[in-house]
């Protein structure tokens, strides 16, 4: 059975250069060569996708007023924390793992959309942090539901339905997609 791992990070000022990551882009699809972590032989899982959101922001303010703010939300895949048992994987399983990464991008888009509704108020810092926690919880629940409903890729009909639904949702939020 497949399982998934999420790496959720909040980077306010500096991001560590020691973590290798692939940013989600529309034109790049994962390959098994991207899964560089050491496989866990103690589990039935044949592949693990480590993906998550990074989030940073800056706020321009005085003690009485927030003048402006900027945010950066990215969907990442972490090769060193993702792994597969090469002798047990195939293209179907790779599509399942790719969809985990696509679901991460979907939630990056949802996050960016919600950020656009925020007003520059004195409690903006708290609102941004709360929104970040909320979207991470939603992402984890969505990923869990995906694995349950597809039986970790075993249910091919459900897998196909999920691929169509995620593609539809990504298209609906296209104006919030990750920039290359």
Secondary structure, DSSP 4 states (H G I P E B T S, - for coil): ----EE-----SS---TTS--EE--TT----GGG--SPP-TTSS-SEE-EEEEEEEEEEEEETTEEEEEEEEEEEEE-GGG-EE-GGG--HHHHHHHHHHHHHHHHHHHHHHHHHTT----TTHHHHHHHHHHHHHHHHHHHHHHHHHHTTTTT-HHHHHHHHHHHHHHHHHTGGGPPP-
